[in-house]
């Protein structure tokens, strides 16, 4: 993903690197991985919340509807951009 973005930006002459391209690419990959990890942790937290809600409201709880709602709300509270 990072390579594709950097290639496109270089082709369009939009960026100029102050460090070597490999250093910049490595940092971009680290940031992307950290973002994916943060979203994975968010998913786990939402699933724990849904497990609790399902225990409290058995029979009338629809996980597939609640997951995106809870995830968006928690992401907004935590400042995570989805």
C-alpha positions as CSV (number, residue, x, y, z in Angstrom):
1,X,0.0,0.0,0.0
2,X,2.7,2.4,1.0
3,X,4.8,1.6,-2.0
4,X,1.9,2.3,-4.4
5,X,1.2,5.6,-2.7
6,X,4.8,6.7,-2.8
7,X,5.2,5.6,-6.4
8,X,2.1,7.7,-7.4
9,X,3.3,10.7,-5.5
10,X,6.8,10.5,-7.0
11,X,5.3,10.2,-10.5
12,X,3.2,13.3,-9.9
13,X,6.2,15.1,-8.4
14,X,4.1,16.0,-5.4
15,X,6.6,15.0,-2.7
16,X,10.3,15.4,-2.1
17,X,11.9,13.2,0.6
18,X,14.2,14.7,3.2
19,X,15.4,11.2,4.2
20,X,16.1,8.3,2.0
21,X,13.1,6.7,0.3
22,X,13.7,3.5,2.2
23,X,13.6,5.3,5.5
24,X,10.4,7.1,4.6
25,X,8.8,3.9,3.3
26,X,9.8,2.0,6.4
27,X,8.2,4.7,8.6
28,X,5.0,4.7,6.4
29,X,4.7,0.9,6.8
30,X,5.1,1.3,10.6
31,X,2.3,3.9,10.7
32,X,0.0,1.8,8.6
33,X,0.6,-1.3,10.7
34,X,0.0,0.7,13.9
35,X,-3.3,2.0,12.4
36,X,-4.4,-1.6,11.6
37,X,-3.4,-2.7,15.1
38,X,-5.4,0.1,16.6
39,X,-8.5,-0.8,14.6
40,X,-8.1,-4.5,15.5
41,X,-8.1,-3.5,19.2
42,X,-11.2,-1.4,18.6
43,X,-12.9,-4.5,17.0
44,X,-12.0,-6.6,20.0
45,X,-13.4,-4.0,22.4
46,X,-16.6,-3.7,20.4
47,X,-17.0,-7.5,20.4
48,X,-16.6,-7.6,24.2
49,X,-19.2,-4.9,24.5
50,X,-21.5,-6.8,22.3
51,X,-21.0,-10.0,24.2
52,X,-22.1,-8.1,27.4
53,X,-25.1,-6.6,25.7
54,X,-26.1,-9.9,24.2
55,X,-26.1,-11.5,27.7
56,X,-28.2,-8.7,29.0
57,X,-30.7,-8.6,26.1
58,X,-30.9,-12.2,24.8
59,X,-33.4,-12.8,22.1
60,X,-33.8,-9.3,20.9
61,X,-30.1,-8.5,20.2
62,X,-28.9,-8.3,16.6
63,X,-25.1,-8.4,16.4
64,X,-24.8,-7.6,12.7
65,X,-26.7,-4.4,13.2
66,X,-25.0,-3.3,16.5
67,X,-21.4,-4.0,15.5
68,X,-21.1,-1.1,13.0
69,X,-23.0,1.3,15.2
70,X,-20.9,0.6,18.3
71,X,-17.7,0.6,16.2
72,X,-18.4,4.0,14.8
73,X,-19.3,5.4,18.2
74,X,-16.2,4.1,19.9
75,X,-14.0,5.1,17.0
76,X,-15.3,8.7,17.3
77,X,-14.8,8.7,21.0
78,X,-11.2,7.5,20.7
79,X,-10.4,9.7,17.7
80,X,-9.9,6.8,15.3
81,X,-10.6,7.5,11.7
82,X,-12.2,4.5,10.0
